[in-house]
Amino acid sequence: MSSIPVARVIAKRGPTHGPSAPDWSRQLINIYLAFPTLKNQRWPLQPQSLQQLTLHINSCADAARHLLLSTLPSVAQPPLHPPLQSGSAQCRSLVRPSSRTQTPCRNMILRLSSLALGLLSTAPLAHALSAADIPSDIPVSQLIKDAGVKLATGDSQDALVYFDVAIARDPRNYLTFFRRGAAYLSLGRTNQAQQDFEKVLELKPGFEGALVQRAKIRARKAEWAAARMDYEAAGKADEIAQLDEAERASAAAKDAEEKGKWDDCISEAGTSIIVAGAAYDIRKTRARCRFEKGEVIEGISDLQHLLQINKGDIQPHLQSSAMAFYSLGEPDKGVQHIARCLQSDPDNKTCMKLRRREKNLDKQLKKVRQHFEKRQFATASRLLVDRGEEEPGLLKEVKQDFDEYVELGYIYKSSPQGLYRELVEQTCEAYIEMNNLKKGTQYCKEALEMNPESLHGLIHKGQLELEADDFEESIRTLEAAKEHHGQNQKVQELLRKAHTLLKRSKQKDYYKVLDIGRDADDRTIKKAYRKMSKIYHPDKAAAQNLTPEEAQKKMAAINEAYEVLSNPELKERFDNGDDPNNPEQQQGGNPFHGSPFGGGGGNFFFQQGGGFPGGSAQFKFQQGFGGF
């Protein structure tokens, strides 16, 4: 990087003074000469090209001066009005302070080509049409024609200038007022349009076109009596009938609102709004009824119309934001709505407070989503659940906010709690993924209470039913989850497991015989076998109120269960719904060769003498287990 005097930069931009320099260029040089600090100023400069320079500039003012002196002469032709002030103001909006200083517009890195474009945007290159630009000898009829052409091509502002000039030259021509009123109406400027139509009626009483247009404007604002008077004067029977129906519907909507008949309220208000689209009270009534019915999106739409009717009312901003954020569960839209309040009223403390709260919550919500994406469910759950006074958790905070905003009137009491419901669903999911069904029960039950079609609520319920051996009910629960949520992998896996267990439950259940769970390991299986063998030893049959034959049958079932569950291959087959001891399910022959205990036999006998502790008999197998 080299240091180049300002004068050299100016020189590179071509002539800025002398006979060949335009007037505006000489103005720039005068500015340059008026600032001694700019003379002989040396800035570190890295030339990229004559059209694009990157400068390290000491201040915003210097940036503006240098821009005016060195850059604009090569890219701009029209004069700036005034150049220095425009440059300084634009500099402030385009330049950002460096991280090394807290003082705005100091030590900036500034790309002059971008700043030049910004400056030029503040000094329009195309001169806006004004009344002074229109020759005085143009006939009024031609002015009106020119205005019509401008309207047809979409140049409404110029059209209004032509109308203004025509009216100034012939203020008694009621048709010009009428046409300008129609132009205003097409632009949505109803107040100016109504004034023009009233002027028409002043100049030409009874003029039908003006009466009808004024009647429509009045009807849109629900000024029923005034609108009816205009329609009657114009002889418009059909319009009067429509007006009467709209007025009737307006009263019916209000009555339905007071009685809590939300459907009737919405329907009647809609009928009235067809005619009275700009009526604040009717829109407000329908908005409330929509919210009370749970139609949040439609209600917010009505609130946006209220803001167009009365831009100074902040309540629709607060309601739109809170309802979008908490009821719809769409934080981004909620923040956008409240930002519009601050655009219209930057110092409004109520809107500032709501925006600050929503921004803080949104930050935490994004953290939860990030943890879910990384499958960090334990970390996510800690952000969601209440962990004490200092860490209340998002669930509690969102619930408290909802209740508070209901009290403040931002949210209607019967509105859905979309954000809270989503967080409950996430909490349920987190505990399912952590295989902690017990801790998740509270949240998964609540998820189903708020939404009977809750995916993770149904998964949790189906898993609990599986653990309780209620296989048919589990299948019904999981089928409901599949119906509402499609081919979810977790649901599919649980459904396969439930069907397998249901099939097995109709056959022998070796786990149940040994009184162990399906997740038992080898050690647990052996321990259970020893315990059951002691309990049902034939020598203890009387103590169990069993006959020797019953004890023998029970021991046969215990041996059979252990034979299967202690063999990894047979256990896997049984877990998959295939009973190795069921001849109907054998593929390739009976693996026990005709005996349920392998080898050639499965016979067992009882021999008096030592054996299990606490008994006087010993239970032996001729073939098969051979000990533990």
Buried (B, 14 or more C-beta within 10 A) or exposed (E): EEEBBBBEBBEEBEEBBEEEBBEBBEBBBEBBEEBEEBEEBEBEBEEEEEEEBBBBBBBBBBBBBBBBBBBBBEBBEEBBEEBBEBBBBBBBEBBEBEEEEEEEBBBBEBBBBEBBEBBBEBBEEEEEBEEEEBEEEBEBEEBBBBBBEBBEEEBBEBBBBBBBBBBEBBEEBBBBBBBBBBBBBEBEBBEBBBBBBBBBBEBBEEBEBBBBBBBBBBBBBBBBEBBBBBBBBBEBEEBBEBBEBBBEBBEBBBEBBEEEBBEBBBBBBEBBBEBBBBBBBBBBBBBBBBBBBBBBEBBBBBBBBBBEBEEEBBBBBBBBBBBBBBBBBBBEBBBBBBBBBBEBBEEBEBBBEBBEBBBEBBEBBEBBEEBBEEEBBEBBBBBBBEEEEEEBBBBBBBBEBBEEBBEEEBBBEEBBBBBBBBBBBBBBBBBBBBEBBEBBBBBBBBBBEBBEEBBBBBBBBBBBBBEEBBBEBBBEBBBBBBEBBEEBEBBEEBBEBBBBBBBBEEBBBBBBBBEBEBEBEEEBBBBBBEBBBBBBBBBBBEEEEBEEEBBBEBBBBBBBBBBBBBBEEBBEBBBEBBBBBEEEEBEEEEBBEEBBBBEEBBEBEBEEEEBBEEBEBBBEBEBBBEEE
